[in-house]
Amino acid sequence: MPDVLTVTPLAARRFLRRALLLDRPAPDIGTALVHHGYIQIDPINVCGRMHDLILRNRVAGYREGDLMRHLHGNATPLTAAQRTAFEHHLPDTHVLVAFPVAAWPHLLGAMRHRTRISGAWSGRLTPREMDFATGRHMCHHVFNSAYEVDEVTGLVRRVYDGQVEFHDGDAQIRPGITLHYAGGHTGGIQFVRVHTARGWVVVASDVSHFYETFQACRPLPLIFHVGDSVQGYRRLRELAPSEDHIVPGHDALVMEKYPPVSESLRGIAVRLDVAPTN
């Protein structure tokens, strides 16, 4: 057995700072991406976007928006040959990140695997969602940047395999679980309602990112149809016993209002079957 390496707290701190690029920033974004493996992308700007806050002290001369310009170009979109990085979700998560191009071959297996998995939620779409993801709107980067071509084509294959079920309106997925059309943020977006010990709970997902979104009727800047979004907020209220039964998709207040599932999952998962604290 090799000897145990003993380091002082100061040496450990210095090692960690260097590993995180906090002692000596990377000369450019590409170098930082290769060093870290990926950088989480934040599509919502509250007090700054997460990726800008991460990179401002890790890349020399970094300015707000530089990661997006590195990924996609500035005034003119980058060609495929010019790109050295890309957006994708971390496998088995819903976390959007920026990867260096070298990561692409390692993601292909996970992407192909997802197109062949069946489950309770698998292949349940509105016709509008399919039209949106495969139609003319995908010619525009502002819309197609949220989609992966391989995942969309995988979905098309599942349509041909008879593994996709289309819902145009309200539908029951399982007893106590219903699916509802809203629209707005993207074409054909839906939300879920679940019956719990405290009654029906509406899981708004991207129909309403924050509590303020539906309470103050404030759609996000990146939106497909403002009118549908406003009607979607109304639909959330119609299907919930009260506003306390609506859970937005991206609001950090959700983690504060509801108790954790367990102490080991504090800050990760919460119970929605109990009333929130105000």
N, C-alpha and C positions, 0 to 999 in steps of 0.2 A: 504494500500500500504506500503510495507516495506521501511524503511529509506534508503536514497541514501548513498551508501558507497563512501566515499571520500578518495582518496589515493594521496600521493605526487608523482611527476614525478620520484623521486628516487626509491620509493617503487614499482611503476609500472614497471620501468626498471628492477629491481631485479626480480620481478615476471616473466617477459617475459624471462629473461635469464635462470631462473630455468626451465620454461616450455619448452624451446628450448634445454635443457641439456647443456647449455654453462657455467653454474656455476659449475656444478658437472657432469662430463661425466658418461654415463651408463657403467656398468662393462663389458658388452659384446654386440654384435650386436643384439642378440635376444631380450634383454631388450629394446634396442633403438627402434627396430621395433614395439614392443608392445606399447611402450610409444607414438610414433608418428603415429602409424596406418599403415604407409607405407613410403617407401623411393623411390624417382624417380630414375630409372636406366638410365644411359647414355651409349649407345653402341658405341659412337664416342669419341675418345680421341684427344682433341685439346690442351688444357692446363691442362689436367687432366680430369678424368671422374666425372660428377656431383655427383654421389653417393659417390665416394671417398672423394670429397671435402666437402660434407655434413657431413660425418661420422667421418672424421679425428679429429674433435674437439668435437665430441659428444660421442665417444666410447673410453674408456681408452685403449691405446696401439694399436689403429687402424693403419693398414698398407695398402698401395695400393693393391687392389684386394681382400681384406678380405671379402667384401660383396658377391662376386661371389663364394668364397670358402665356405662361410656360406650357400649359396643357394644350391650349387652343389657338394661340396667336393673339395679335392685337387688333389692328384695323382689318387685316386680311387673315382669314383662317389658315392655319398650317396645313400643308398637304400631308398625306400619309407618310411620305418619305422624310418629311421634316420633323415629325413628332418623335419625341424621346420619352414621353410619359403618357398615361391615359387614366381615365376614371373607371372605377369598378367597385362593386361591393366586396367586402371581405367575405370569403366563403363561409356559408352557414351563419351569416349575420346580415343585419340591415344597415351596416355602417358603410357609408360611401367614402372612398379613399382615393388618393392619387398614387399610382404605382409607376415605377420605371418600366420601360418597355421590356426589359429582361424578365419581368415577372409574368408576362403573357403566357408563355408555354406552360407554366405551373398552374395556371387558372383554368386551362381548357378542360381538364378532367372534371373539375368541380362543376363547371358550367354545363357540360354534357350530362353529368349525373343529375342535375336539377331538372333537366328537361324530361327525365324519365321517371321521376318520383310521383307517385299518386298519393293523395291524402284527402282529408275532408274538405280542404280549401282549394284543392288542385283544380285548375282549369275552370273556375267559376267567374265568368266575365259578363259584362253587358256588351251588346253589339257595338255600342259607341266606343267602348274601350278598345276593341279589336280594330275598328275603323281608325281610331286615333293613332294607335301604335303602328299601323301598317300603311296609313294613307298619306295624303299630301302634306299634312302638318309636319311629318318627320323630315321634310326637306329643309326645315329651319332648325338651326342649332339650338335656339332658345328652348325648343321642345324636345329635340332628339337627344340632348345631352343627358337626360335622365334615364335613357334606355340603353340596353346593350343589344346589338344586332343579333348575336348568337342566341340570346335568351328569347328574343321575339321570334326568330325563325324556328327555335325549338317549340314555341307555343303553336306556331302554324302547323308543324309536324303533328302535334298532339290533336289539333283539330281534325286532320286527315285520319288520325288513328282512332277517332271517336272518343277522345278522352277529355274534351272540353264541353262544359255545359253553359249555355248562355241564359242569362236572366235579364229581362227587360222590365225592371220594376222591383217589387218586393218578392222575396222568396224565403222559404224556410229551409235551412241547411240541415239542421238536426233539431229535435225537440228542444225548445228554449234558446235556439240560435237562429236569428233571421238576418237577411242581407237586404240592403236598401240602396237604391240609386240616389245620387246627389248631383254629380257633375260639378264643374267649376274649375277646381285646381288643375285637373287634367280632364280630357274628354272621357266621360263615362265613369268617373270615379264612384266608388261605393263605400258604405260604412256598415258596421255590424252592430246588432243589438243582442244582448245576452241576458237571460233571466237568471237572477241571483237571489240570495237570501233576502236582499233588500228591494227586490223587484227588478224591473227592467233597467239595465245599464247600457247606455249608448256609447260604443267605442268609436269615436269620430275619426280616428286616423288622420289622413291628410285633408279631410273635408274641413276640419278646423284645427290648425296647428296649435293655437293657444286658446286659453279661456277668453282672452280679450277679442280674439278673432270673431267668435260667434256672439259674444255678449255685446260688443260695441259695433258689430257689423263692419269689420275692417279687413277686407280681403288682402292677402299678401301681394307684393309687387309681381312675383312670377305666377301668373294665373292664365288659364286658357279662356275662361268665360266668366266675367264678373257677375252677370245676371244669374247664371246658374249657381254660382257660389253663394249669393245672397239667399236664393231660394233653398239652397242646401242647409244653411244655418236654420232657416225656418223649419225644415224637415227634421233636423236634429231635435228641436224643441217639441215638435208634434209627437215624436215617438218616445220621449223621455218623460217620466213622471214629474221631474223638476230639473232645473239647471244643475243641481248637485248630482244628477244621474248621467251627466254628459262628461266624457273623459276625452280631452283633446289629445292629439297625437304627439306633440313635441314640447309641451309645456313642462318645465322643471318643477312647477308648483304641484304637479301630480304626485311626485315623490315625497313632497312635504305634507300634502293633504291626507294621504292614505298610509296606513301602517304597513310595514314590510311583511312579506310572506313568512319570513323567519329572520333571526338575527344575522345568520350567515348571508342572507340576500338583501340586507339593508342597503338602500341606495341603488339596488338593481331591479327588484321586483316587488310590487305592492299588491295588497288585497283590494279589489274593487267591489267585493260583496258586502263591505261595511261602509257606513256613511263617512264622508270626508269631514275633516276638521276645517273650520274657517278661520 
